[in-house]
Amino acid sequence: MSGSDDEKLRLLKGLNERWWDEDGNLVTLHSSCKLIAPYIRDEIIHAGIARADAASGLTPLDDVTALEVGCGGGILTERLAKMGCTVTGIDVIGELIAVAKRRASSDPLLKTKVSYKKESIEHHAANNAEKYDVVVSHFCLEQAEDQQTFIESCGKCLKPGGAIFITTVSKTILSWLGIVLLYEKLFKCIPVGMHDWNRCLTADKCHQILQRHNLKTIATRGFYYNYFSKRSFWIRCASLFYITYAKKKAIEENVKEITKDCLKK
Ligand SMILES: C[S@@+](CC[C@H](N)C(=O)[O-])C[C@H]1O[C@@H](n2cnc3c(N)ncnc32)[C@H](O)[C@@H]1O
């Protein structure tokens, strides 16, 4: 986020005490985490990133190193750790990192599996190139000042062959009506101003940027939130919320593609 985003910073800082209230202002965040965490786990296993002998156990992602970008108070970071990942959570807001750290310090499992840092992804990428098997960004892309640099920085932190998962709001008329108007302004189940619709990307645009940074899209799934059941659920289109899963091309894959292009010419 840029320095000009003072209002957004104030909004997020103000939520620190209520970050873990599952029925509070962040109900959609909690419910979407419950939906996407098993999806992320299954794709990591399917991609062969997790150890084969761990895949059927209680902590199937043992030994997988993950980075959560924009971890806030740690909702998704904790879920990843409980599935076995060794997770680094970073966020630009110190008050939220403090909430996440407080929780981790009182849980023996989290204490060993999780580390948190107040840092932007743009800064983190400069010193942590090709460090992680998995990078996850859950409702953070739409807050970034520059989406290109944000995605590029996430990609930099990923090992070749690693997986990136980005959850965000699509930039469509439907998302403005169904998320900004209905859920932020009318039902108020999302804090007003939480999603800056002008900074959102459609799934296609997101794929283009990923591609530009050597990240090949494998799948995109749409989802939405049911206000009455307080649950998130998968939908067929990616016009509201969506999660995109991409893989960083390994060097051999790039060489293969270049050779194929040369042979065509
Ligand atoms: C909606 S919260 C997401 C919470 C979290 N992912 C979860 O699942 O609980 C978005 C977070 O992204 C953080 N953020 C925004 N831009 C960032 C950046 N460039 N680098 C790191 N964190 C950033 C914000 O401070 C905010 O806490």
The ligand as an SDF file (V2000), in Angstrom:
LIG
                    3D

 27 29  0  0  0  0  0  0  0  0999 V2000
   -7.8170   -8.2490    3.7630 C   0  0  0  0  0  0  0  0  0  0  0  0
   -6.2990   -8.3760    4.5510 S   0  0  0  0  0  0  0  0  0  0  0  0
   -5.9560  -10.0740    4.2700 C   0  0  0  0  0  0  0  0  0  0  0  0
   -5.8750  -10.9170    5.4980 C   0  0  0  0  0  0  0  0  0  0  0  0
   -5.2580  -12.2910    5.4030 C   0  0  0  0  0  0  0  0  0  0  0  0
   -4.7550  -12.6320    4.1120 N   0  0  0  0  0  0  0  0  0  0  0  0
   -6.1600  -13.3810    5.9250 C   0  0  0  0  0  0  0  0  0  0  0  0
   -6.4890  -14.3050    5.1900 O   0  0  0  0  0  0  0  0  0  0  0  0
   -6.5660  -13.3080    7.0750 O   0  0  0  0  0  0  0  0  0  0  0  0
   -5.1070   -7.6860    3.4250 C   0  0  0  0  0  0  0  0  0  0  0  0
   -3.7900   -7.3930    4.0690 C   0  0  0  0  0  0  0  0  0  0  0  0
   -2.8140   -7.1240    3.0780 O   0  0  0  0  0  0  0  0  0  0  0  0
   -1.8670   -6.2080    3.6330 C   0  0  0  0  0  0  0  0  0  0  0  0
   -1.0930   -5.6200    2.5220 N   0  0  0  0  0  0  0  0  0  0  0  0
   -1.5140   -4.7570    1.5690 C   0  0  0  0  0  0  0  0  0  0  0  0
   -0.5250   -4.4670    0.7040 N   0  0  0  0  0  0  0  0  0  0  0  0
    0.5540   -5.2040    1.0950 C   0  0  0  0  0  0  0  0  0  0  0  0
    1.8880   -5.3630    0.5780 C   0  0  0  0  0  0  0  0  0  0  0  0
    2.2940   -4.6890   -0.4980 N   0  0  0  0  0  0  0  0  0  0  0  0
    2.7350   -6.1950    1.2240 N   0  0  0  0  0  0  0  0  0  0  0  0
    2.3200   -6.8760    2.3240 C   0  0  0  0  0  0  0  0  0  0  0  0
    1.0760   -6.7610    2.8640 N   0  0  0  0  0  0  0  0  0  0  0  0
    0.2090   -5.9300    2.2590 C   0  0  0  0  0  0  0  0  0  0  0  0
   -2.7440   -5.2500    4.3990 C   0  0  0  0  0  0  0  0  0  0  0  0
   -2.0190   -4.5730    5.3940 O   0  0  0  0  0  0  0  0  0  0  0  0
   -3.8200   -6.1670    4.9650 C   0  0  0  0  0  0  0  0  0  0  0  0
   -3.5620   -6.5600    6.2820 O   0  0  0  0  0  0  0  0  0  0  0  0
  1  2  1  0
  2  3  1  0
  2 10  1  0
  3  4  1  0
  4  5  1  0
  5  6  1  0
  5  7  1  0
  7  8  2  0
  7  9  1  0
 10 11  1  0
 11 12  1  0
 11 26  1  0
 12 13  1  0
 13 14  1  0
 13 24  1  0
 14 15  1  0
 14 23  1  0
 15 16  2  0
 16 17  1  0
 17 18  1  0
 17 23  2  0
 18 19  1  0
 18 20  2  0
 20 21  1  0
 21 22  2  0
 22 23  1  0
 24 25  1  0
 24 26  1  0
 26 27  1  0
M  CHG  2   2   1   9  -1
M  END
$$$$
